[in-house]
C-alpha cells in the first residue's frame, strides 16, 4: 500500500511543478515582443479595441508594466521607473525588477507570456540560435507545421472581436495572418530574410559557382603538372 501512495504523491508533486514552477522567460518574451514590433503588429492593433482574451494584447503581457517603467538615458544607462535607480545594462535592470519589483508583474487568468509564442514567431530561427541543416530543408513536409498553424489561427481568432463590422474583420484577419502565420511553412520557416526563396537560391548558386570554379582550377593545375612531368621524361 505504501509504494502505491508514494507513487501517487510523486505524481502530484511533478504535476504541481509542471503547472506552477515554470516561470515565464523574460529573455524569450523580450525577443517575441521585439519581433512583433518589427513586424508592425503593435502599431497595427492601435486601431482596434482587442478583446481581453487576446493573448497578444499589450495590456495582458506579464512583463508589460515593468517594460513601461524602463528608460534609457543619453549616457547609455538603464533606469528603473519605480525607484529611480540606474544600471549599466538592461540585464541588470531586469534582475533588479525580479528582486525588488516582482509584485509589478501582472497576474491572473488572462495574463499572457509572450515567450509561449516564440515557436510561431520563429524566435530561435530569426536570432540564428537554431540553423536548419540541409536535410531539414530538403526533407521538410508541410504537415510538420500543422500544429503551429492551428495554434497561430487560434490566436488570431481570440484577438478578433465579433462586434466589428465585416470590413474591419476582413482587414484584421488578412493582416494578422500575414504577420503571424504566413511563415509557418517549409519554404519560409527556416529562412531569415524577407525574400527568402530568391535569397536562398542566390547564395546556393553563388557558392555552387565558387565550388565549380575551384574544381576547374584544380583540374587545370593537375593537367599542367601532368604535361610538365610528361615533357621532362
SULFENKA-V545021 format. One record per backbone hydrogen bond with DSSP energy under -0.5 kcal/mol. CO is the residue of the C=O (numbers start at 1). NH is the residue of the N-H. Records with the same first field share a line. If there is no record, write none. Layout:
BEGIN
CO: NH ; NH
END
This chain:
BEGIN
1: 5
2: 6
3: 7
4: 8
5: 9
6: 10
7: 11
8: 12
9: 13
10: 14
11: 15
12: 16
13: 17
14: 18
15: 19
16: 20
17: 21
21: 23
25: 29
26: 30
27: 31
28: 32
29: 33
30: 34
31: 35
32: 36
33: 37
34: 38
35: 39
36: 41
37: 40
40: 44
41: 45
42: 46
43: 46
44: 47
45: 48
48: 50
51: 54
54: 57
57: 60
58: 61
60: 112
61: 64
62: 106
63: 67
64: 68
65: 69
66: 69
67: 70
69: 81
71: 73 ; 79
73: 76
77: 73 ; 79
78: 87
79: 71 ; 81
80: 84
85: 80
87: 78
89: 93
90: 94
91: 95
92: 96
93: 97
94: 98
95: 99
96: 100 ; 101
97: 101
101: 104
102: 105
108: 111
112: 62 ; 114
113: 116
114: 117
115: 118
117: 121
118: 122 ; 123
122: 126
123: 127
124: 129 ; 130
125: 128
133: 137
134: 138
135: 139
137: 140
141: 144
142: 145
143: 146
145: 149
146: 150
147: 151
148: 152
149: 153
150: 154
151: 155
152: 156
153: 157
154: 158
155: 159
157: 160
160: 162
161: 164
165: 169
166: 170
167: 171
168: 172
169: 173
170: 174
171: 175
172: 176
173: 177
174: 178
175: 179
176: 180 ; 181
177: 181 ; 182
181: 184
183: 185
185: 188 ; 189
186: 190
188: 191
194: 196
195: 199
196: 200
197: 201
198: 202
199: 203
200: 204
201: 205
202: 206
203: 207
204: 208
205: 209
206: 210
207: 211
208: 212
209: 213
210: 214
211: 215
212: 216
213: 217
214: 218
215: 219
216: 220
217: 221
218: 222
219: 223
220: 224
221: 225
222: 226
223: 227
224: 228
225: 229
226: 230
227: 231
228: 232
229: 233
END
